[in-house]
Amino acid sequence: MPDYLALENEVTRQQIDNEKLKQRNKLLYADTDDLKSGLDAIEERARNELGMIKAGETFFRIIPNKQEQ
């Protein structure tokens, strides 16, 4: 009986892990589809991850003012 309960718990844990991985895979597939379907997703990724700036654009960095108390 203890072996059965241990295996039952392991199956439940594995099912939860599988669901998390399925969700992650859905996000990855959606991201892949976006990248395949258009340049907008590629441009957005280049801007966010690589700091891309188009010709004629001006880059501004806004630094929050930290007030000491």
C-alpha positions as CSV (number, residue, x, y, z in Angstrom):
1,M,0.0,0.0,0.0
2,P,2.8,2.6,0.8
3,D,4.3,1.9,-2.7
4,Y,0.9,2.5,-4.3
5,L,0.5,5.8,-2.5
6,A,4.0,6.9,-3.3
7,L,3.4,6.2,-7.0
8,E,0.1,7.9,-7.0
9,N,1.8,11.0,-5.6
10,E,4.5,10.8,-8.2
11,V,1.9,10.5,-11.0
12,T,0.1,13.6,-9.7
13,R,3.3,15.6,-9.5
14,Q,4.3,14.5,-13.0
15,Q,0.9,15.6,-14.3
16,I,1.3,19.0,-12.8
17,D,4.8,19.3,-14.3
18,N,3.5,18.2,-17.7
19,E,0.8,20.9,-17.6
20,K,3.4,23.6,-16.9
21,L,5.5,22.4,-19.8
22,K,2.5,22.4,-22.1
23,Q,1.8,26.0,-21.2
24,R,5.4,26.9,-21.8
25,N,5.3,25.1,-25.2
26,K,2.2,27.0,-26.2
27,L,3.9,30.3,-25.5
28,L,7.0,29.2,-27.4
29,Y,4.9,28.1,-30.4
30,A,3.0,31.4,-30.4
31,D,6.3,33.3,-30.3
32,T,7.7,31.2,-33.2
33,D,4.5,31.8,-35.2
34,D,4.8,35.5,-34.6
35,L,8.4,35.5,-35.8
36,K,7.6,33.5,-38.9
37,S,4.5,35.6,-39.9
38,G,5.8,39.1,-39.9
39,L,8.5,41.6,-39.4
40,D,6.7,43.4,-36.5
41,A,7.6,40.7,-34.0
42,I,11.2,40.6,-35.2
43,E,11.5,44.4,-35.0
44,E,9.9,44.4,-31.5
45,R,12.4,41.8,-30.3
46,A,15.3,43.6,-31.8
47,R,14.3,46.9,-30.1
48,N,13.7,45.3,-26.7
49,E,16.6,42.8,-26.6
50,L,19.2,44.4,-28.8
51,G,18.4,48.1,-28.5
52,M,17.7,48.6,-32.2
53,I,17.1,52.2,-33.3
54,K,15.9,53.0,-36.8
55,A,17.5,55.6,-39.0
56,G,16.0,59.0,-38.2
57,E,14.9,58.0,-34.7
58,T,16.2,59.6,-31.5
59,F,16.7,57.4,-28.5
60,F,15.8,58.8,-25.1
61,R,16.5,57.0,-21.8
62,I,14.4,58.2,-18.9
63,I,16.0,57.6,-15.5
64,P,13.7,57.9,-12.5
65,N,14.7,60.5,-9.9
66,K,15.4,58.7,-6.6
67,Q,14.5,60.9,-3.7
68,E,16.3,60.1,-0.5
69,Q,14.3,60.2,2.6
